[in-house]
Amino acid sequence: MAVPLLLGNAAITGSLEAAGARFEGPVNFAGVTVGRGVHLHNAHFEDGLAANNLDVGFVDARRLTVSGTAIFDNASFDANTRFSRSTFDGPVSFDHASWRVLADFASTTVAGPASFAAIDVGGESRFNGAVLESGFDLSEATVAGEIGVRHAVVDGTLNVEAATFEDQADFEDLRYTGPEATLAETSFEGYTTFALAQIQAPLDYSNAEFHGEVWFTHGQFEGPVTFAGTRASDFVHLRDADFGNDLSLENVTFEHQSFLHGSTIDGTVDATGATFDHFQFSATVTGDTDFRNVRFDGQGIFRNSEFGGQAHFDNASFAGGPDFTDCRFKREASFDGTEFLVEPTFEDARFAVDPDLKAASYPQSSSRNLSDHRRTMIVARPEELLNKGVMIPIEAVTEDVVVPAAATDLLEIPPDRSAAVTIALRELEQSAWHDCFDQSVKLARTAISELDHESEDRAGLVFGFSLTLDADDPAGVVDTAVLVGAYRVDGDDEITFSHLDPELDAVDHLISVPAGDKAFESGASVGTHAEFRKAIFRRQVLQTRLIEHDMPDTRVTGDLFPPLVAIGRLF
């Protein structure tokens, strides 16, 4: 009978040297403290290993072999730990273990369940090429460095629920053949990839968070896949993938660009209640597709999509020009209550049953005959406008003008400030301009649309800038831009606002732009970024020249009075 080795709770001030050793009986290292390293390279444990609460520094356990159960629960590793190319013939558990730096299990084989629940890794964690035959539990794990599960093969239950990966997460070419896989409520804070993954079971990402770019390209997902409630703040690449069952995007929030083009969904697509920014579908779906109550805050591109079942877009809202060019609808398509804020395109789309597009709603900017490049614009939704309908009498801006105390500096414009803003607007790169002005331009388009189109020559916009006047780069002077007000002068009686933002704390400079400025070739409500830039810059140059020529204050700042007076009266 093999004799057990019992070292439980021992304190070893030096190193534990057991490289190449063979232990025929049970081994107990539970509670052992090792002052320096543990060397188990090529060691064999033939009747299990208990090492829970182990407290060590460096561990070299490469090519370790353990027959029976291996327990490292609550172990603490203070330096690099290497179990690469090891073999565990039974269950292995590292639950609640902690690593200060590297945890390396690359190319490790585990025949029994492999549990790493609630581990805490301060550095990198490697499971690349691992073969985990009876399940893999990473639930509630926290990994500060990169985690690699590339080329791993997993059978049994895959549980990565409520984990936190603070750096890159690499699951490329993961091959999973078990009954179910969940990554629900997991936070992926860096670049993440599941590209080329082959998953044969239901896959659950519900309520996960992706803070970096995420890739699922060329993946093969045979079971239903759900992203219900997931939030992503960077690119989402679901394109060029094969989904062999249902795909759920219900209530997702994709804040940046997301793509499904080139993918095949051999089931249904449920995206009800989702919010997308720029979204390109262009996929093939064999079952029903449901985009009811979806918000498209950017462009919704469905070009070349094929809908095998019913397609529902009821009560969806498109802030950008939706593109259904060359789509094939093999069954009914419904657009009841759909809101097209910009005119949709259905060129060469084919419908098995003619849809009732009159059941959708089309605001003013969508009813105009727009050129192609204007159909790609994006507008704000009317509900984003503030204090719509506020009115003040015309004499409030012509007689005894009163503005908020906080606005005094905005009306007393130093020549150097005006000159600095002029240079900044001229020097801004186009991409920087877009980032700075995008939201305010979207609001301006909608705000003018909410006013009478016939009165654009009597309508005005006031933009506010936050400034860094001591910026090293002149182009860096303008930090952000907001739309302070949009208004219409109604005869000689009153001024009506479609938007009025009373928050002036972060505003350092104002510029007014007439909605009828000649820069807007088709009107400000469908103005392009280039047209808004031209109009704003031209007005800023005019302001600077008027100040340089000592023109009266009312000539320089008179067009700024309406929103400032309204804010002073009402807030």
N, C-alpha and C positions, 0 to 999 in steps of 0.2 A: 504494500500500500504506500502510495506517495506521501511524503511528509510535507505538511503545509509550511509556508514561510510567513511568519507573523511579525511584521515590523510596525504595527499600528501605533500611531502617535509618537513614533521615534523622532528624535531630533538629530540630524546629520549636519555637522558644521561644514564639511567639505562637499565632495561630489559623491553621487551614487553611481558606481561603475558596474554595469551588467551587460555590456555589449556582447552579443553572441551567446549569452547564457541561455540555458534551457531549464525551465521550472516545471517539474512533472506534477506537483501538487498545487493546491490553491495558494495564492499569494495575496497578502494583505498589506497594502501600503496606505491604508486609510489614516488620515490625519498626520502623515509623515511631513516633516519640514526638512527641506534640503537647502543648505546655505548656498550652494553653488549649482552645478548642473547635474542632470540625470542622463545617463548614457545607456539607452536600451536598443541601440542599433543592432538589427538582426537577432534580437532576443526572441525566445519562444516561451509562451505561457500556455501550458497544456490543460490547465484546469481553472481558468478564469483569473481575473485580476481585479481586486477591490482597491481603488485609489481615490475614493471620495475624500474631499477636504484636503487633498494633497496641496502643499505649498512649496513651490520650487521656482528656480530661476530658469535657466536654459534647459530644454529637453530635446535630445536627439533620439527619436524613436522610429527612425526610418526603417522600413522593411520589418517592422515588428509583426509578430504573429501571436494572436490570442485565440485559443480555443475555449469556448464557454463565454460567460458574461464578463464584460469589461465595464467597470463603473468609475467615472471620474467626476461625479456630481460635486458641485461647489468647489472644485479644484481651482487653484490660483497659480497662474504662470506669469512670472515677472520678466521673462525674456523670450526670445524666439523659441517656438515650439514646433517640432517637425515630426509628423506622423505619416509623411508621404510614403506611398507604395506599401503601406502596411495592410495586413489582412486580419479581419475580425470574423471568426467563424460563427459567433453568436451575437447577441444584442450588445450594443455599446451606448453608453450614456455619458454625456458631458453637461447635463442640465445644470444651469446656473453657474457654470464655470466662467472664469474671467481670464483674459489675456491682456497683458499690457501692450504687446506688440503683435508679432506674427503668429497666426494659427494656421498651420500647413497640413492639410489632409489630401493633397493632390494625389490622384491615382490610387486612393485607398479603396479596398474592397470590404464591404460589411454585409455578411449574410443575414444577420438579424436586424431588428429595428435599430436605426441610427437616430438617436435623440440628442439634439443640441438646443433644447428649449431654453429660452431666457439667457443665452450666453451673452457675454459682454466682451467685445474684442476692440482693443484700443488701436490696433493697426490693421493689417491686411488679413483676410481670411480666404484660404484656398481650398476648393473642393473640385478643381478642374480635373476631368477625367475620372472622377470617383465612380465606383459601381456600388450602388446602395440597393440591395435586393429586396428588402422588406420594409421600406418606408424611410422617410427622411423628415425629421421635425426640426424646423428652425423658428418655430413660433416665438414671438416676443423677443427675438434676438436683436442685439444692437451691435452693429459693426461700424466703427469709425473710419476705417480705411476701405480699400476696395475689397469687394467680395467676388470671387470667381467660381462659377459652377459650370463653366464652359465644358462641353463634350461629356458631361456627367450622364450616367444612365441610372434611372431611379425606377424601382417597382414598389408596390405597396403605397400607402398613403403619403402624399407630399403636403406637408403643413408648414407654410411660411406666413401664417396669419399674424398680424399686428407686429411685424418686425420693423426695424428701422435701419436702413442702409444709408449712411451719411456720405458715402462717396460712390464711385462707379460700381454698378451691379451688372455683372456679366454672366448671363444665362444662355449665351449663344450655343446653338446646337444641343441644348438639353434634350434628352430623350426620356420620355416618361410613359410607362406602360401600366401604371397602377390604376386603382378604381376612381380616385378623385384627387384633385390638386387645388389647394386654396392659397392665395396670396392676399386675401381680403384684409383691408385696413392696414396694409403695409405702406410705409413711407419710403419712397425711393428718392433720395435727395440729390443724386448726381446722375450722370449719363447712365442709361439703363438699356440693355439689349436682351431680347428674346428672339433675335433673328435666327432663322433656320431651325428653331425648336420644333420637335415632333412630340405632340401631346395627344395621347389616345383617349383621354378621359375628360369629364367635365372640368372646366378651369374657371376659377373664381377670383376675380380682381376687385370685387365690389368694395366701394369706399376706400380704395387705395389712393395714394397721392404720388404723383410723379412731378418732381420739381425740376428735373433735367430732361433732356431729349430722350425719347423712348422709341425703340425699334422692335417691330414684330415682323419685319419683311421676310418673305419666303418661308414663313412658318407654316406648319401643317397641324391644324387643330381639329381633331376628329370629333370631339364631344362639344356640347354647348359651351360657349365662352361668355362670361358676363363681366362687364365693367360698370355695372349699375352704381351710381353715386360716386364714381371716380372723378378726381380733379387732377388736371394736368396743366402746368404753367409754361411748358415749352413744346417743341415739336412732338407730335404723336404720329408715328409711321405704322399704320395698320395696312399698308398697301402691299400688293403683290404677294398676298398670303392666301392660303386655302383654309376656309372655315367649313368643316364638314357637317355642321349642325347650326343651331341658332346662335345669333350674336346679339347680345344686349348692350346697348349704350344708354340705357334708361337713366335719365337724370344726371348724366355726366356733365362736367363743366370743363371744356377744353379751351383754355384762355389764349392759346396761341394757335398756330396752324396745325391742322390735322388732315390726314390723308388715308383714303381707303381705295384709291384708284388701282385698277388691275387685280383686285382681290375677287375671290369667288366665295359666296356664302350659300351653301347648300342647305338652307333652312330659312328662318325668318330673321329680320332685323328689327329690333325694337329700340328706338331712340326717343321715345316719348319723354317730354319734359327736359330734354337736354339743352345745353347752351354751348354753341360753337362760335369761335371767331372765324377765321378763314377755314373753310371746310370743303375738301374735294372728295366726293363720293366716287363716281365713275366706276362702279363695281357691278358685278352680276349677282343677282339674288334670285334663287329659285322659289322662295316662299313669299309671304307677305312682308311689306316694308312699312314701318310706322314712324313717321316724323311728326305726329300730332303734338301741338303745343311746344314746338322746338323754337328756340331763339337763335337766329343766325346773325351774329353781330358783325361779321365780315361778309365776304362773298360765299355763296353756296353754289358750288360747282358740281353739277350732276351730269355733265356732258358724257355721252356714250354709255350711260348706265342702262342696264337691262333689268326690268322688274318683272319677275315671273308670276308673282301673285298680286294681290291688291296693294296699291301704294296710297298711303294716307299722308297728306300734308295739312290736314285741317287745323286751323288756328295757329299754324306756324307763322313766324314773323321774320321776314328777310330785310335786314338793314342794307345789304349790298345787293347788286344785281344778280338774281339767281339765273343760272345757265342750265337749261334742259336740252341743249342742242343735241340732236341725234340720239335722244333717249328712246328706248322701246318699252312701252307699257303693255304687257300681254294680257292684263285684266284691268279692272276699273282703277281709275286714279281720282282721288277726291281732293279738292282745294277749298272746302267750305270754311269761310272765315279766315282764310290765309291772308296775311298782310304783306303786300309787296310795296315796300317803301321806295324801291327803285324798280323800273320796268323789267319784268322777266323776259327771258329769251327761250322760245320753244321751236326754234328753227329746225326743220327736218325731224322733229320728234314724231314718233308713230304711236298712236293710241288704238288699242283694241276696242275701247269704248270712249267716245268723245267726252272729255271732262267738261264740267260746268265751271269755266274760269270766271264767269260772272259772279259766282258765289264768293270769290275772293274780294278783298278791298284794295283799292289803289289810291294812295294819297296824291296830292297835287304834283309832286316831282315825278311820279310814275306815269302821269297822264300826258306828259309832254313828248314830243317827237325828238328823242335824244339820239345823238351820234353814238357810234359803237363805243368810243373811248369813255363816254360819260356813263354808259351802262355799267361800267365796272366800279363806279364810285360807291362809297358807303356813307350812309347818313345816320344820325342819331334818331332814336325813337322819340315821338312826341312827349312821352311821359318823362323823358330826361330833362325836358325844359323846366326851368324854375320860374315860379310866379307868373305864369302865363295869364294874360288878361289884365294885369295891373295897368292903371291909367293915372295920368296926372294932367292938370290943366296946362295949356301952352304958356300961360303967363308965369308959371313956376320957373321956367328957364329963360324968361326975358325980363322979368321985373323982380327985384329984391331976391336974387338967386341965393339959396341956402343949400350947402352941401355938408356931409358929415365931416367932423373934425379930422378923421383919419384920411380924408381925401384931399386935404389942403396941399400936401406935398405933391400930390398927383397933378394938381393944376398949376403949381409953381415949378415949371420945368427948367432946370439949369441947362444952359447951352451944352455943357460937356456931357450931360446925361443923354440928351437928345442925339448928339453927334455919335456917342458910343453905341447907342441902339441902332442908328442908321448903318454904321460900319458892320455891326454884328449881323444884321439882317442881310446885308450884301454878301458877307463872307461865309455864312452858314452853308455847309455841304447839304445837298438835297436830302440825304438820308437823315441828317440831324434836324433839318427843317421839318421833315415828316414826323419824326418822333416828338418834336416839340409842339407842333401845331395840329396834329391829327385829330385829337378829340375836339378841340375848339372849332376846327373847320367842319367836322361832322355836325356839331351843334348849330353852327351858323347856317348850314344848308337847311336843316330842319326848321330853325327859327324863322328864316325868311319864307319857307314854304307855308308856315302857319300864318303869315301875314298875307294880305291881298296881293296877288301877283301884279295886279295893275298898278300897285303903288310902290314898286321897287324904287322909283325915282324919289320917293318921299320916305324911304326907309333907311335905317342906319344900323351899323354894327360897331360895337366898341370892344376891343380886345385889350386884355391886361397882361403884362409881362412881369415875371419875377426876374431880378437881375443880379449878377455878380460883377460889379463894375471894376473890381480889381483882378479880374481873370487874366491869366497869362496870355491866353489866346483871345484875340478880339472877338472871334466867333463864339467864344464861350460866355459872352456877357449875358445873353438871353438864356435863362434856364428853362422856364416853362411859359406856356401861353394859355390863357383861359378866355372864354367868351363872357364878358361882364354883362353886356346887354344887347338886345336886338329890339328895335322899336320902329313904329310907324307914326308919322305926323298926320293926324286926321284934320285936314282943313286948318282953320284958325282957332280950333277949340281945345283939342287935347292930344296927348301922346299916348299911344297904346303899346305895351310891351308883349312880345311873345316869349321873351327870356330875360330874367333879371337875377343876377347872382350877387347877393349882398355881401359876400365874404371878400373883403378887400385887404385883409391882414398881410397876405403874401404878395400883393400887387405893388410893384414899384414904378410902373410906367403904363400909360394908356395911349392908345391910338384909335382913332375913329375911321371907319371905312363906309362910304355910301354904298347901299346895296345896288345902286344904279351905276357904279363905277364902270368905265369903259373896258376895264380888264376882263369883266365877265361877259364873254361872248354870247352866252345863252341865258344869262341871269345868275345871280348869286346862289339861288337855291340848287343849281346844278353846277356850281363853279368847281373847277378842278383845283388841285393843290397849286399848280403853276399860276392859275389866275388869282387865287387868293394871295399867293406870295407877291405877285406883281402889284396887286391893289394895296396891300399892306405896306410894302416897301415904298411905293409911290407916295402914299399919304405920310409916311414917316419922313421922307425927304422933304416934302412940303412943310411939315411941322418944323424941321430943322432950319429951313431957309427963312421961314417967318420969324423964328426966334432970332436968327442972325441979323435980320433987318429991323429988329425992335418993333415988330408989329404989336398992336394992342392985344392984351391977354385974351379978350373975347374972340378975336380973330384966330388965335392959336388954339384955344381950348374950348370954344363955344360948342363944338359938336360933341364934347365930352359931358356936357351938362345933363342931358336927359337921364341917363342911368344913375348918375351921382345924386341928382336932386331926388329922384324916386327912392333911392336907398335911404337918403336922409329923412324923407317924409314917412316912410313906411316901416323902417327897421330901427 
